[in-house]
Amino acid sequence: MANPKSIVATYACPMHPEVIGKEGDKCPKCGMKLVKMIEN
Ligand SMILES: [Zn+2]
């Protein structure tokens, strides 16, 4: 166990939920910046 707080937020395109990435990424389909998503 390296870090108990190693939860990485998922970023996704608001228009294309299948497009996911990390902070600063842009959607290759529409060019929008990915927004933070919380998955549970
Ligand atoms: Zn998109």
mmCIF file of the protein (N, C-alpha, C, O) and its ligand, coordinates in Angstrom:
data_MODEL
# 
_entry.id   MODEL 
# 
loop_
_entity.id 
_entity.type 
_entity.pdbx_number_of_molecules 
1 polymer     1 
2 non-polymer 1 
# 
_entity_poly.entity_id                      1 
_entity_poly.type                           'polypeptide(L)' 
_entity_poly.nstd_linkage                   no 
_entity_poly.nstd_monomer                   no 
_entity_poly.pdbx_seq_one_letter_code       MANPKSIVATYACPMHPEVIGKEGDKCPKCGMKLVKMIEN 
_entity_poly.pdbx_seq_one_letter_code_can   MANPKSIVATYACPMHPEVIGKEGDKCPKCGMKLVKMIEN 
_entity_poly.pdbx_strand_id                 A 
# 
loop_
_entity_poly_seq.entity_id 
_entity_poly_seq.num 
_entity_poly_seq.mon_id 
_entity_poly_seq.hetero 
1 1  MET n 
1 2  ALA n 
1 3  ASN n 
1 4  PRO n 
1 5  LYS n 
1 6  SER n 
1 7  ILE n 
1 8  VAL n 
1 9  ALA n 
1 10 THR n 
1 11 TYR n 
1 12 ALA n 
1 13 CYS n 
1 14 PRO n 
1 15 MET n 
1 16 HIS n 
1 17 PRO n 
1 18 GLU n 
1 19 VAL n 
1 20 ILE n 
1 21 GLY n 
1 22 LYS n 
1 23 GLU n 
1 24 GLY n 
1 25 ASP n 
1 26 LYS n 
1 27 CYS n 
1 28 PRO n 
1 29 LYS n 
1 30 CYS n 
1 31 GLY n 
1 32 MET n 
1 33 LYS n 
1 34 LEU n 
1 35 VAL n 
1 36 LYS n 
1 37 MET n 
1 38 ILE n 
1 39 GLU n 
1 40 ASN n 
# 
loop_
_struct_asym.id 
_struct_asym.entity_id 
A 1 
B 2 
# 
loop_
_chem_comp.id 
_chem_comp.type 
_chem_comp.mon_nstd_flag 
ALA 'L-peptide linking' y 
ASN 'L-peptide linking' y 
ASP 'L-peptide linking' y 
CYS 'L-peptide linking' y 
GLU 'L-peptide linking' y 
GLY 'peptide linking'   y 
HIS 'L-peptide linking' y 
ILE 'L-peptide linking' y 
LEU 'L-peptide linking' y 
LYS 'L-peptide linking' y 
MET 'L-peptide linking' y 
PRO 'L-peptide linking' y 
SER 'L-peptide linking' y 
THR 'L-peptide linking' y 
TYR 'L-peptide linking' y 
VAL 'L-peptide linking' y 
ZN  non-polymer         . 
# 
_pdbx_entity_nonpoly.entity_id   2 
_pdbx_entity_nonpoly.name        ? 
_pdbx_entity_nonpoly.comp_id     ZN 
# 
_pdbx_nonpoly_scheme.asym_id         B 
_pdbx_nonpoly_scheme.entity_id       2 
_pdbx_nonpoly_scheme.mon_id          ZN 
_pdbx_nonpoly_scheme.ndb_seq_num     1 
_pdbx_nonpoly_scheme.pdb_seq_num     101 
_pdbx_nonpoly_scheme.auth_seq_num    101 
_pdbx_nonpoly_scheme.pdb_mon_id      ZN 
_pdbx_nonpoly_scheme.auth_mon_id     ZN 
_pdbx_nonpoly_scheme.pdb_strand_id   A 
_pdbx_nonpoly_scheme.pdb_ins_code    . 
# 
loop_
_atom_site.group_PDB 
_atom_site.id 
_atom_site.type_symbol 
_atom_site.label_atom_id 
_atom_site.label_alt_id 
_atom_site.label_comp_id 
_atom_site.label_asym_id 
_atom_site.label_entity_id 
_atom_site.label_seq_id 
_atom_site.pdbx_PDB_ins_code 
_atom_site.Cartn_x 
_atom_site.Cartn_y 
_atom_site.Cartn_z 
_atom_site.occupancy 
_atom_site.B_iso_or_equiv 
_atom_site.pdbx_formal_charge 
_atom_site.auth_seq_id 
_atom_site.auth_comp_id 
_atom_site.auth_asym_id 
_atom_site.auth_atom_id 
_atom_site.pdbx_PDB_model_num 
ATOM   1   N  N  . MET A 1 1  ? 0.843   -1.203 0.000   1.00 0.00 ? 1   MET A N  1 
ATOM   2   C  CA . MET A 1 1  ? 0.000   0.000  0.000   1.00 0.00 ? 1   MET A CA 1 
ATOM   3   C  C  . MET A 1 1  ? 0.870   1.242  0.000   1.00 0.00 ? 1   MET A C  1 
ATOM   4   O  O  . MET A 1 1  ? 1.535   1.549  0.989   1.00 0.00 ? 1   MET A O  1 
ATOM   5   N  N  . ALA A 1 2  ? 0.860   1.920  -1.064  1.00 0.00 ? 2   ALA A N  1 
ATOM   6   C  CA . ALA A 1 2  ? 1.699   3.112  -1.157  1.00 0.00 ? 2   ALA A CA 1 
ATOM   7   C  C  . ALA A 1 2  ? 1.012   4.300  -0.498  1.00 0.00 ? 2   ALA A C  1 
ATOM   8   O  O  . ALA A 1 2  ? 1.569   4.951  0.385   1.00 0.00 ? 2   ALA A O  1 
ATOM   9   N  N  . ASN A 1 3  ? -0.176  4.561  -0.936  1.00 0.00 ? 3   ASN A N  1 
ATOM   10  C  CA . ASN A 1 3  ? -0.846  5.763  -0.462  1.00 0.00 ? 3   ASN A CA 1 
ATOM   11  C  C  . ASN A 1 3  ? -2.343  5.492  -0.325  1.00 0.00 ? 3   ASN A C  1 
ATOM   12  O  O  . ASN A 1 3  ? -3.003  5.208  -1.324  1.00 0.00 ? 3   ASN A O  1 
ATOM   13  N  N  . PRO A 1 4  ? -2.894  5.573  0.886   1.00 0.00 ? 4   PRO A N  1 
ATOM   14  C  CA . PRO A 1 4  ? -4.327  5.305  1.070   1.00 0.00 ? 4   PRO A CA 1 
ATOM   15  C  C  . PRO A 1 4  ? -5.211  6.354  0.405   1.00 0.00 ? 4   PRO A C  1 
ATOM   16  O  O  . PRO A 1 4  ? -6.396  6.107  0.181   1.00 0.00 ? 4   PRO A O  1 
ATOM   17  N  N  . LYS A 1 5  ? -4.656  7.515  0.089   1.00 0.00 ? 5   LYS A N  1 
ATOM   18  C  CA . LYS A 1 5  ? -5.448  8.566  -0.563  1.00 0.00 ? 5   LYS A CA 1 
ATOM   19  C  C  . LYS A 1 5  ? -5.127  8.652  -2.057  1.00 0.00 ? 5   LYS A C  1 
ATOM   20  O  O  . LYS A 1 5  ? -5.110  9.735  -2.644  1.00 0.00 ? 5   LYS A O  1 
ATOM   21  N  N  . SER A 1 6  ? -4.877  7.505  -2.647  1.00 0.00 ? 6   SER A N  1 
ATOM   22  C  CA . SER A 1 6  ? -4.501  7.505  -4.055  1.00 0.00 ? 6   SER A CA 1 
ATOM   23  C  C  . SER A 1 6  ? -5.722  7.380  -4.961  1.00 0.00 ? 6   SER A C  1 
ATOM   24  O  O  . SER A 1 6  ? -5.656  6.767  -6.026  1.00 0.00 ? 6   SER A O  1 
ATOM   25  N  N  . ILE A 1 7  ? -6.810  7.954  -4.537  1.00 0.00 ? 7   ILE A N  1 
ATOM   26  C  CA . ILE A 1 7  ? -8.004  7.939  -5.379  1.00 0.00 ? 7   ILE A CA 1 
ATOM   27  C  C  . ILE A 1 7  ? -7.820  8.957  -6.508  1.00 0.00 ? 7   ILE A C  1 
ATOM   28  O  O  . ILE A 1 7  ? -7.632  10.151 -6.273  1.00 0.00 ? 7   ILE A O  1 
ATOM   29  N  N  . VAL A 1 8  ? -7.881  8.455  -7.715  1.00 0.00 ? 8   VAL A N  1 
ATOM   30  C  CA . VAL A 1 8  ? -7.685  9.327  -8.865  1.00 0.00 ? 8   VAL A CA 1 
ATOM   31  C  C  . VAL A 1 8  ? -9.039  9.651  -9.473  1.00 0.00 ? 8   VAL A C  1 
ATOM   32  O  O  . VAL A 1 8  ? -9.804  8.754  -9.829  1.00 0.00 ? 8   VAL A O  1 
ATOM   33  N  N  . ALA A 1 9  ? -9.323  10.918 -9.586  1.00 0.00 ? 9   ALA A N  1 
ATOM   34  C  CA . ALA A 1 9  ? -10.574 11.328 -10.186 1.00 0.00 ? 9   ALA A CA 1 
ATOM   35  C  C  . ALA A 1 9  ? -10.567 11.002 -11.671 1.00 0.00 ? 9   ALA A C  1 
ATOM   36  O  O  . ALA A 1 9  ? -9.544  11.117 -12.345 1.00 0.00 ? 9   ALA A O  1 
ATOM   37  N  N  . THR A 1 10 ? -11.705 10.602 -12.154 1.00 0.00 ? 10  THR A N  1 
ATOM   38  C  CA . THR A 1 10 ? -11.845 10.330 -13.574 1.00 0.00 ? 10  THR A CA 1 
ATOM   39  C  C  . THR A 1 10 ? -12.429 11.556 -14.257 1.00 0.00 ? 10  THR A C  1 
ATOM   40  O  O  . THR A 1 10 ? -13.387 12.160 -13.775 1.00 0.00 ? 10  THR A O  1 
ATOM   41  N  N  . TYR A 1 11 ? -11.842 11.905 -15.372 1.00 0.00 ? 11  TYR A N  1 
ATOM   42  C  CA . TYR A 1 11 ? -12.343 13.028 -16.148 1.00 0.00 ? 11  TYR A CA 1 
ATOM   43  C  C  . TYR A 1 11 ? -12.981 12.488 -17.421 1.00 0.00 ? 11  TYR A C  1 
ATOM   44  O  O  . TYR A 1 11 ? -12.464 11.571 -18.060 1.00 0.00 ? 11  TYR A O  1 
ATOM   45  N  N  . ALA A 1 12 ? -14.096 13.072 -17.763 1.00 0.00 ? 12  ALA A N  1 
ATOM   46  C  CA . ALA A 1 12 ? -14.804 12.616 -18.951 1.00 0.00 ? 12  ALA A CA 1 
ATOM   47  C  C  . ALA A 1 12 ? -15.389 13.796 -19.697 1.00 0.00 ? 12  ALA A C  1 
ATOM   48  O  O  . ALA A 1 12 ? -15.619 14.863 -19.127 1.00 0.00 ? 12  ALA A O  1 
ATOM   49  N  N  . CYS A 1 13 ? -15.626 13.584 -20.985 1.00 0.00 ? 13  CYS A N  1 
ATOM   50  C  CA . CYS A 1 13 ? -16.257 14.616 -21.795 1.00 0.00 ? 13  CYS A CA 1 
ATOM   51  C  C  . CYS A 1 13 ? -17.739 14.687 -21.440 1.00 0.00 ? 13  CYS A C  1 
ATOM   52  O  O  . CYS A 1 13 ? -18.401 13.652 -21.370 1.00 0.00 ? 13  CYS A O  1 
ATOM   53  N  N  . PRO A 1 14 ? -18.269 15.881 -21.215 1.00 0.00 ? 14  PRO A N  1 
ATOM   54  C  CA . PRO A 1 14 ? -19.695 15.996 -20.887 1.00 0.00 ? 14  PRO A CA 1 
ATOM   55  C  C  . PRO A 1 14 ? -20.600 15.574 -22.043 1.00 0.00 ? 14  PRO A C  1 
ATOM   56  O  O  . PRO A 1 14 ? -21.755 15.203 -21.831 1.00 0.00 ? 14  PRO A O  1 
ATOM   57  N  N  . MET A 1 15 ? -20.076 15.633 -23.250 1.00 0.00 ? 15  MET A N  1 
ATOM   58  C  CA . MET A 1 15 ? -20.868 15.236 -24.409 1.00 0.00 ? 15  MET A CA 1 
ATOM   59  C  C  . MET A 1 15 ? -20.664 13.775 -24.778 1.00 0.00 ? 15  MET A C  1 
ATOM   60  O  O  . MET A 1 15 ? -21.541 13.146 -25.369 1.00 0.00 ? 15  MET A O  1 
ATOM   61  N  N  . HIS A 1 16 ? -19.526 13.252 -24.432 1.00 0.00 ? 16  HIS A N  1 
ATOM   62  C  CA . HIS A 1 16 ? -19.183 11.877 -24.797 1.00 0.00 ? 16  HIS A CA 1 
ATOM   63  C  C  . HIS A 1 16 ? -18.686 11.145 -23.559 1.00 0.00 ? 16  HIS A C  1 
ATOM   64  O  O  . HIS A 1 16 ? -17.480 11.093 -23.314 1.00 0.00 ? 16  HIS A O  1 
ATOM   65  N  N  . PRO A 1 17 ? -19.593 10.583 -22.783 1.00 0.00 ? 17  PRO A N  1 
ATOM   66  C  CA . PRO A 1 17 ? -19.223 9.934  -21.512 1.00 0.00 ? 17  PRO A CA 1 
ATOM   67  C  C  . PRO A 1 17 ? -18.239 8.779  -21.692 1.00 0.00 ? 17  PRO A C  1 
ATOM   68  O  O  . PRO A 1 17 ? -17.565 8.377  -20.744 1.00 0.00 ? 17  PRO A O  1 
ATOM   69  N  N  . GLU A 1 18 ? -18.161 8.251  -22.914 1.00 0.00 ? 18  GLU A N  1 
ATOM   70  C  CA . GLU A 1 18 ? -17.229 7.144  -23.144 1.00 0.00 ? 18  GLU A CA 1 
ATOM   71  C  C  . GLU A 1 18 ? -15.796 7.630  -23.274 1.00 0.00 ? 18  GLU A C  1 
ATOM   72  O  O  . GLU A 1 18 ? -14.849 6.846  -23.212 1.00 0.00 ? 18  GLU A O  1 
ATOM   73  N  N  . VAL A 1 19 ? -15.650 8.941  -23.456 1.00 0.00 ? 19  VAL A N  1 
ATOM   74  C  CA . VAL A 1 19 ? -14.310 9.513  -23.558 1.00 0.00 ? 19  VAL A CA 1 
ATOM   75  C  C  . VAL A 1 19 ? -13.849 9.912  -22.167 1.00 0.00 ? 19  VAL A C  1 
ATOM   76  O  O  . VAL A 1 19 ? -14.351 10.864 -21.569 1.00 0.00 ? 19  VAL A O  1 
ATOM   77  N  N  . ILE A 1 20 ? -12.898 9.172  -21.681 1.00 0.00 ? 20  ILE A N  1 
ATOM   78  C  CA . ILE A 1 20 ? -12.375 9.478  -20.363 1.00 0.00 ? 20  ILE A CA 1 
ATOM   79  C  C  . ILE A 1 20 ? -10.874 9.711  -20.435 1.00 0.00 ? 20  ILE A C  1 
ATOM   80  O  O  . ILE A 1 20 ? -10.190 9.259  -21.354 1.00 0.00 ? 20  ILE A O  1 
ATOM   81  N  N  . GLY A 1 21 ? -10.393 10.424 -19.442 1.00 0.00 ? 21  GLY A N  1 
ATOM   82  C  CA . GLY A 1 21 ? -8.971  10.706 -19.407 1.00 0.00 ? 21  GLY A CA 1 
ATOM   83  C  C  . GLY A 1 21 ? -8.606  11.294 -18.063 1.00 0.00 ? 21  GLY A C  1 
ATOM   84  O  O  . GLY A 1 21 ? -9.233  11.012 -17.042 1.00 0.00 ? 21  GLY A O  1 
ATOM   85  N  N  . LYS A 1 22 ? -7.573  12.117 -18.090 1.00 0.00 ? 22  LYS A N  1 
ATOM   86  C  CA . LYS A 1 22 ? -7.156  12.725 -16.839 1.00 0.00 ? 22  LYS A CA 1 
ATOM   87  C  C  . LYS A 1 22 ? -7.216  14.239 -16.969 1.00 0.00 ? 22  LYS A C  1 
ATOM   88  O  O  . LYS A 1 22 ? -7.509  14.787 -18.032 1.00 0.00 ? 22  LYS A O  1 
ATOM   89  N  N  . GLU A 1 23 ? -6.931  14.895 -15.854 1.00 0.00 ? 23  GLU A N  1 
ATOM   90  C  CA . GLU A 1 23 ? -7.056  16.347 -15.815 1.00 0.00 ? 23  GLU A CA 1 
ATOM   91  C  C  . GLU A 1 23 ? -6.234  16.984 -16.927 1.00 0.00 ? 23  GLU A C  1 
ATOM   92  O  O  . GLU A 1 23 ? -5.068  16.647 -17.132 1.00 0.00 ? 23  GLU A O  1 
ATOM   93  N  N  . GLY A 1 24 ? -6.865  17.908 -17.637 1.00 0.00 ? 24  GLY A N  1 
ATOM   94  C  CA . GLY A 1 24 ? -6.164  18.620 -18.700 1.00 0.00 ? 24  GLY A CA 1 
ATOM   95  C  C  . GLY A 1 24 ? -6.351  18.000 -20.061 1.00 0.00 ? 24  GLY A C  1 
ATOM   96  O  O  . GLY A 1 24 ? -6.002  18.604 -21.076 1.00 0.00 ? 24  GLY A O  1 
ATOM   97  N  N  . ASP A 1 25 ? -6.904  16.791 -20.096 1.00 0.00 ? 25  ASP A N  1 
ATOM   98  C  CA . ASP A 1 25 ? -7.128  16.155 -21.387 1.00 0.00 ? 25  ASP A CA 1 
ATOM   99  C  C  . ASP A 1 25 ? -8.308  16.796 -22.095 1.00 0.00 ? 25  ASP A C  1 
ATOM   100 O  O  . ASP A 1 25 ? -9.176  17.403 -21.469 1.00 0.00 ? 25  ASP A O  1 
ATOM   101 N  N  . LYS A 1 26 ? -8.322  16.650 -23.399 1.00 0.00 ? 26  LYS A N  1 
ATOM   102 C  CA . LYS A 1 26 ? -9.439  17.156 -24.182 1.00 0.00 ? 26  LYS A CA 1 
ATOM   103 C  C  . LYS A 1 26 ? -10.062 16.020 -24.973 1.00 0.00 ? 26  LYS A C  1 
ATOM   104 O  O  . LYS A 1 26 ? -9.392  15.062 -25.358 1.00 0.00 ? 26  LYS A O  1 
ATOM   105 N  N  . CYS A 1 27 ? -11.357 16.152 -25.205 1.00 0.00 ? 27  CYS A N  1 
ATOM   106 C  CA . CYS A 1 27 ? -12.069 15.139 -25.980 1.00 0.00 ? 27  CYS A CA 1 
ATOM   107 C  C  . CYS A 1 27 ? -11.601 15.197 -27.426 1.00 0.00 ? 27  CYS A C  1 
ATOM   108 O  O  . CYS A 1 27 ? -11.617 16.267 -28.035 1.00 0.00 ? 27  CYS A O  1 
ATOM   109 N  N  . PRO A 1 28 ? -11.183 14.060 -27.989 1.00 0.00 ? 28  PRO A N  1 
ATOM   110 C  CA . PRO A 1 28 ? -10.750 14.040 -29.387 1.00 0.00 ? 28  PRO A CA 1 
ATOM   111 C  C  . PRO A 1 28 ? -11.903 14.200 -30.365 1.00 0.00 ? 28  PRO A C  1 
ATOM   112 O  O  . PRO A 1 28 ? -11.683 14.458 -31.548 1.00 0.00 ? 28  PRO A O  1 
ATOM   113 N  N  . LYS A 1 29 ? -13.120 14.050 -29.883 1.00 0.00 ? 29  LYS A N  1 
ATOM   114 C  CA . LYS A 1 29 ? -14.282 14.128 -30.774 1.00 0.00 ? 29  LYS A CA 1 
ATOM   115 C  C  . LYS A 1 29 ? -14.788 15.552 -30.909 1.00 0.00 ? 29  LYS A C  1 
ATOM   116 O  O  . LYS A 1 29 ? -15.119 15.996 -32.008 1.00 0.00 ? 29  LYS A O  1 
ATOM   117 N  N  . CYS A 1 30 ? -14.850 16.268 -29.798 1.00 0.00 ? 30  CYS A N  1 
ATOM   118 C  CA . CYS A 1 30 ? -15.427 17.608 -29.847 1.00 0.00 ? 30  CYS A CA 1 
ATOM   119 C  C  . CYS A 1 30 ? -14.471 18.686 -29.336 1.00 0.00 ? 30  CYS A C  1 
ATOM   120 O  O  . CYS A 1 30 ? -14.748 19.877 -29.475 1.00 0.00 ? 30  CYS A O  1 
ATOM   121 N  N  . GLY A 1 31 ? -13.369 18.280 -28.757 1.00 0.00 ? 31  GLY A N  1 
ATOM   122 C  CA . GLY A 1 31 ? -12.372 19.259 -28.328 1.00 0.00 ? 31  GLY A CA 1 
ATOM   123 C  C  . GLY A 1 31 ? -12.658 19.907 -26.991 1.00 0.00 ? 31  GLY A C  1 
ATOM   124 O  O  . GLY A 1 31 ? -11.914 20.782 -26.547 1.00 0.00 ? 31  GLY A O  1 
ATOM   125 N  N  . MET A 1 32 ? -13.741 19.481 -26.343 1.00 0.00 ? 32  MET A N  1 
ATOM   126 C  CA . MET A 1 32 ? -14.052 20.048 -25.040 1.00 0.00 ? 32  MET A CA 1 
ATOM   127 C  C  . MET A 1 32 ? -13.095 19.502 -23.982 1.00 0.00 ? 32  MET A C  1 
ATOM   128 O  O  . MET A 1 32 ? -12.622 18.368 -24.060 1.00 0.00 ? 32  MET A O  1 
ATOM   129 N  N  . LYS A 1 33 ? -12.833 20.345 -23.000 1.00 0.00 ? 33  LYS A N  1 
ATOM   130 C  CA . LYS A 1 33 ? -11.993 19.889 -21.898 1.00 0.00 ? 33  LYS A CA 1 
ATOM   131 C  C  . LYS A 1 33 ? -12.769 18.895 -21.058 1.00 0.00 ? 33  LYS A C  1 
ATOM   132 O  O  . LYS A 1 33 ? -13.961 19.066 -20.802 1.00 0.00 ? 33  LYS A O  1 
ATOM   133 N  N  . LEU A 1 34 ? -12.071 17.852 -20.634 1.00 0.00 ? 34  LEU A N  1 
ATOM   134 C  CA . LEU A 1 34 ? -12.736 16.836 -19.815 1.00 0.00 ? 34  LEU A CA 1 
ATOM   135 C  C  . LEU A 1 34 ? -13.040 17.402 -18.440 1.00 0.00 ? 34  LEU A C  1 
ATOM   136 O  O  . LEU A 1 34 ? -12.269 18.181 -17.880 1.00 0.00 ? 34  LEU A O  1 
ATOM   137 N  N  . VAL A 1 35 ? -14.187 16.990 -17.911 1.00 0.00 ? 35  VAL A N  1 
ATOM   138 C  CA . VAL A 1 35 ? -14.602 17.457 -16.595 1.00 0.00 ? 35  VAL A CA 1 
ATOM   139 C  C  . VAL A 1 35 ? -14.552 16.314 -15.601 1.00 0.00 ? 35  VAL A C  1 
ATOM   140 O  O  . VAL A 1 35 ? -14.650 15.142 -15.965 1.00 0.00 ? 35  VAL A O  1 
ATOM   141 N  N  . LYS A 1 36 ? -14.398 16.677 -14.353 1.00 0.00 ? 36  LYS A N  1 
ATOM   142 C  CA . LYS A 1 36 ? -14.246 15.659 -13.319 1.00 0.00 ? 36  LYS A CA 1 
ATOM   143 C  C  . LYS A 1 36 ? -15.536 14.886 -13.117 1.00 0.00 ? 36  LYS A C  1 
ATOM   144 O  O  . LYS A 1 36 ? -16.621 15.460 -13.021 1.00 0.00 ? 36  LYS A O  1 
ATOM   145 N  N  . MET A 1 37 ? -15.395 13.581 -13.054 1.00 0.00 ? 37  MET A N  1 
ATOM   146 C  CA . MET A 1 37 ? -16.540 12.718 -12.809 1.00 0.00 ? 37  MET A CA 1 
ATOM   147 C  C  . MET A 1 37 ? -16.283 11.913 -11.555 1.00 0.00 ? 37  MET A C  1 
ATOM   148 O  O  . MET A 1 37 ? -15.145 11.543 -11.264 1.00 0.00 ? 37  MET A O  1 
ATOM   149 N  N  . ILE A 1 38 ? -17.328 11.646 -10.823 1.00 0.00 ? 38  ILE A N  1 
ATOM   150 C  CA . ILE A 1 38 ? -17.192 10.788 -9.661  1.00 0.00 ? 38  ILE A CA 1 
ATOM   151 C  C  . ILE A 1 38 ? -17.976 9.514  -9.925  1.00 0.00 ? 38  ILE A C  1 
ATOM   152 O  O  . ILE A 1 38 ? -19.187 9.538  -10.147 1.00 0.00 ? 38  ILE A O  1 
ATOM   153 N  N  . GLU A 1 39 ? -17.261 8.410  -9.897  1.00 0.00 ? 39  GLU A N  1 
ATOM   154 C  CA . GLU A 1 39 ? -17.908 7.135  -10.124 1.00 0.00 ? 39  GLU A CA 1 
ATOM   155 C  C  . GLU A 1 39 ? -18.033 6.367  -8.830  1.00 0.00 ? 39  GLU A C  1 
ATOM   156 O  O  . GLU A 1 39 ? -17.119 6.361  -8.005  1.00 0.00 ? 39  GLU A O  1 
ATOM   157 N  N  . ASN A 1 40 ? -19.157 5.726  -8.660  1.00 0.00 ? 40  ASN A N  1 
ATOM   158 C  CA . ASN A 1 40 ? -19.298 4.917  -7.447  1.00 0.00 ? 40  ASN A CA 1 
ATOM   159 C  C  . ASN A 1 40 ? -19.884 3.575  -7.770  1.00 0.00 ? 40  ASN A C  1 
ATOM   160 O  O  . ASN A 1 40 ? -20.078 2.755  -6.873  1.00 0.00 ? 40  ASN A O  1 
HETATM 161 ZN ZN . ZN  B 2 .  ? -16.670 15.132 -26.605 1.00 0.00 2 101 ZN  A ZN 1 
# 
